[in-house]
Amino acid sequence: MPFMTRSLVRSALALSVAAALAAPAFAADASHPHATQAAREEARKLDEVKVTASPLDTALDELARPVDVLAGVALDDRRSGTLGETVASLPGVQSSHFGPGVGRPIIRGLDGARVSVLANGLSTLDVSTVSVDHAVSIEPFLADSIEVLKGPANLFFGNGAIGGAVNVVDHRIPTERSERFVSGRAELRTGTGNDEKAGLLRLDGGSGNWAWHIDGLLRDTADIDVPDYVYSADLRADEIAEGENPASFERGTLENSATNSRSLAGGFAYIGDRVFWGASLSNYGTDYGIPGGHGHGHGGEEEGGVRIELDQDRSDVRFGVNDLGPLKQVAVHATFNDYEHVEFEGAEIGTRFINEASEARLEAVQNEIWGWNGAVGLQYSDRDFEAIGDEAFVPASTSRDRGLFVMQEREFGAFKLELGARHDRIDVGMVDGLVERDFDTNSGSIGLRWAPADLWHLTLNLDRAERAPGAEELFAEGTHVATSTYEIGDPFLDTETADRAELGVHLHGDRFEGRAAIYQTRFDDFIYLADTGLEIDDLPVRVWTQADADFRGWEIEGTVTLAEAANGTWTLRGFADGVSAELDAGGNLPRIAPGRFGLDLGWSLDAWRAGLGAVRYRSQDDVADGETATDGFTLVNAQVAYHWDTQTFGWEAYLQGSNLTDEEARLHTSFLKDVAPLMGRNFSAGLRVFF
């Protein structure tokens, strides 16, 4: 039995057992009436302001550094099949989109090895940074909240966060005592544009100092519907010029874009007044196709297409002590990972990727000293990576990272000062011992928050961060089918350095909430793939190289309450963003996200809520050498939900529509923009139950 089949069977059996166990628990707890809709939303709002990425547990609006948090109803309305798509509605954030199965977050034009994706503050330990066709091992539908840290986040998370970080919080190890023996939620969902069928179950509970958690999910989608031709107009013209029959071009359906995902996790914790500890086990698997034929993208129609089967087993432990003299808390969180994914070319195994990794983090939070609050910490990560097969363009390698960080903050009247520094020692080497590199990176940050009035405050952030090159940038050698290139690494690459300055303003009144920011990040020795103009096996040769680069951008977002009347509460949200990325020597960097602007009109009345919105993606013609421009497009979305309570349960039915005008949309950030458009008109319907 293939390993993915075993995982599916384990997940299905576990979900069945969990549902069977939950039924009598619901009946036993019927004496506890479910919270009203207003109470549930208020609780979610309180959760939304917590930023767990900071060991100081600072409220969101009190931070000087730029952070966005998705939680509660806002997260429920934006959950999608990939993490990148889920957070793409936030200003400055877009998705890489390598087909419906892959979507890594892009923050202010930076992605890949420069953006850390984390689960509860520790790395996902997958191989999504090695190649753009590798999925992130995160299930957005099971998240309690998603925190997006913009700009260098090395201070918190080390080498891979020079462009930012996305932290998914799911509380699989409970952090708070439970007032009820069992509570939770379940959801069933279906969609028209990809024949989606999904179901999830989450149970939380506890007694006294003990708490426990179980969650599971199954989701299956077919090939997605697209508005018109699969190939872009430019690619169709090129194919016709080469003698292709126009009648052979695919329309209406993006072949080999189906996905199947499953997740199962369980955890428990002891939460005492001074001592706390806990552990969790989880399994995540996904099977997805890589669209694109005739040699474009990954694989071709002649080979039956390429599918990837991913399986990850992960275990986490957490323990700590409160009130140790001058220390408020000392906590250790560690994770251990067994990851494997197999790329199938038709029925044949092409390449097998194996990643055995671990990570541990110690944080000591101090009591206030002379007005200063702060924390000091240690972090260690270890990765053994191996790729086996014809397309193993990166050799087997090992990576070790040891980090030491300190952060402090203090208020001076209307001013709040945030300081931080970090040092990392990073070792990267080939398993055969031919090449080994050692790097020392240093990062520091200064943040200032000035609140002269209750209605507004200003923030200023200055950062200097360094990143060591990864194994794929140092040691790549061979055909990288996902990007249709012959890729060559440079074992002599140096660290890259980012200097950022950002100025922001926040407005917060009774009927209006708004934010705006402008920023510039100067990179010394920016690492990127450069086109050599040569070819090997009819593929362009690209070499990892370094040059100075400059990123400039801006973001603005605001929400206003238009009316509160007998016919409901009306709100209007607007946002816009833009970023440019240029090499100092001249020329643009490739796949930089185009500017956007959007509006959302929201309405709520008693148990009803609804929304209608549109996002305009501008055309992108500031392109790199050899890169094609992308047309602009507008996505129109709408949703409506109704909530009702019974004595035991809270119910919510919803209907969501996306790309309602069925417009052809191609993301400039995607390597597959010419062969894999976004899904056309889609309606999703679902039922949630809370208890």
QUIKA-V862007 format. One record per backbone hydrogen bond with DSSP energy under -0.5 kcal/mol. CO is the residue of the C=O (numbers start at 1). NH is the residue of the N-H. Records with the same first field share a line. If there is no record, write none. Layout:
CO=NH / NH
//
This chain:
2=6
3=7
4=8
5=9
6=10
7=11
8=12
9=13
10=14
11=15
12=16
13=17
14=18
15=19
16=20
17=21
18=22
19=23
20=24
21=25
22=26
23=27
24=28
25=29
26=29
27=30
29=32
31=33
36=40
37=41
38=42
39=43
40=44
41=45
42=46
43=47
44=48
45=49
46=49
47=50
49=60
50=52
51=54
53=55
54=57
58=51
59=62 / 63
60=63
66=150
68=148
69=71
70=146
71=74 / 75
72=76
73=77
75=78 / 79
82=86
83=87
84=88
87=90
90=93
92=108
94=106
99=98 / 102
102=98
103=84
104=96
106=94 / 108
107=110
110=107
111=114
112=115
114=163 / 164
116=118 / 166
117=124
118=120 / 168
119=122
122=119
127=130 / 131
131=134
136=138
138=140
139=142
140=143
144=72
145=169
146=70
147=149 / 167
148=68 / 150
149=165
153=156 / 157
154=158
158=161
159=162
161=153 / 164
163=151
164=116
165=149
166=118 / 168
167=147 / 169
168=120 / 170
169=144 / 145
172=174
180=206
183=204
184=691
185=202
186=689
187=200
188=687
189=198
190=685
193=225
194=222
196=191
197=220
198=189
199=218
200=187
201=216
202=185
203=214
204=183
205=212
207=210
209=271
210=207
211=269
212=205
213=267
214=203
215=265
216=201
217=263
218=199
219=261
220=197
221=259
224=254
225=680
228=252
232=236
233=237
234=238
235=239
236=240
237=241
238=242
239=244
240=243
244=246
245=248
246=249
250=230
252=226
253=255
254=257
258=289
259=221
260=287
261=219
262=285
263=217
264=283
265=215
266=281
267=213
268=279
269=211 / 271
270=272 / 277
274=322
275=272
276=320
277=270
278=318
279=268
280=316
281=266
282=314
283=264
284=312
285=262
286=310
287=260
288=308
289=291
290=306
291=298
293=296
297=299
298=306
300=303 / 305
301=304
305=346
306=290
307=344
308=288 / 310
309=342
310=286
311=340
312=284
313=338
314=282
315=336
316=280
317=334
318=278
319=332
320=276
321=330
323=325
324=327
326=367
327=324
328=323
329=365
330=321
331=363
332=319
333=361
334=317
335=359
336=315
337=357
338=313
339=355
340=311
341=353
342=309 / 344
343=350 / 351
344=307 / 346
345=348
348=345 / 350
350=390
351=343
352=388
353=341
354=386
355=339 / 357
356=384
357=337
358=382
359=335
360=380
361=333
362=378
363=331 / 365
364=366 / 376
365=328 / 329
369=372
372=369
373=409
374=366
375=407
376=364
377=405
378=362
379=403
380=360
381=401
382=358
383=385 / 399
384=356
385=397
386=354
388=352
389=392
391=393
393=477
396=431
397=385
398=429
399=383
400=427
401=381
402=425
403=379
404=423
405=377
406=421
407=375
408=419
409=373
410=417
412=415
414=451
415=412
416=449
417=410
418=447
419=408
420=445
421=406
422=443
423=404
424=426 / 441
425=402
426=439
427=400
428=437
429=398
430=433
435=430
437=428
439=426
441=424
443=422
444=464
445=420
446=462
447=418
448=460
449=416
450=452 / 458
453=456
455=508
456=453
457=506
458=450
459=504
460=448
461=502
462=446
463=500
464=444
465=498
467=496
470=474
471=475
472=476
473=490
476=489
478=487
479=481
480=483 / 484 / 485
481=484
484=540
485=480 / 487
486=542
487=478
488=544
490=493
496=467
497=524
498=465 / 500
499=522
500=463
501=520
502=461
503=518
504=459
505=516
506=457
507=514
511=561
512=509
513=559
514=507
515=557
516=505
517=555
518=503
519=553
520=501
521=523 / 551
522=499 / 524
523=525 / 549
524=497
526=547
528=530 / 545
530=543
534=541
536=539
539=536
540=486 / 542
541=532
542=488
543=530
545=528
547=526
548=584
549=523
550=582
551=521
552=580
553=519
554=578
555=517
556=576
557=515
558=574
559=513
560=562 / 572
563=570
565=568
568=565 / 570
569=604
570=562 / 563
571=602
572=560
573=600
574=558
575=598
576=556
577=596
578=554
580=552
581=589
582=550
583=586
587=583
595=618
596=577
597=616
598=575
599=614
600=573 / 602
601=612
602=571
603=610
604=569
605=608
607=643
608=605
609=641
610=603
611=639
612=601
613=637
614=599
615=617 / 635
616=597 / 618
617=633
619=621
620=630
621=623
623=588
624=627
630=620
633=617
634=636
635=615
636=660
637=613
638=657
639=611
640=655
641=609
642=653
644=651
646=34
647=34
649=646
650=690
651=644
652=688
653=642
654=686
655=640
656=684
657=638
658=682
659=662
665=678
667=670
670=673
672=675 / 676
674=232
682=658
683=192
684=656
685=190
686=654
687=188
688=652
689=186
690=650
//
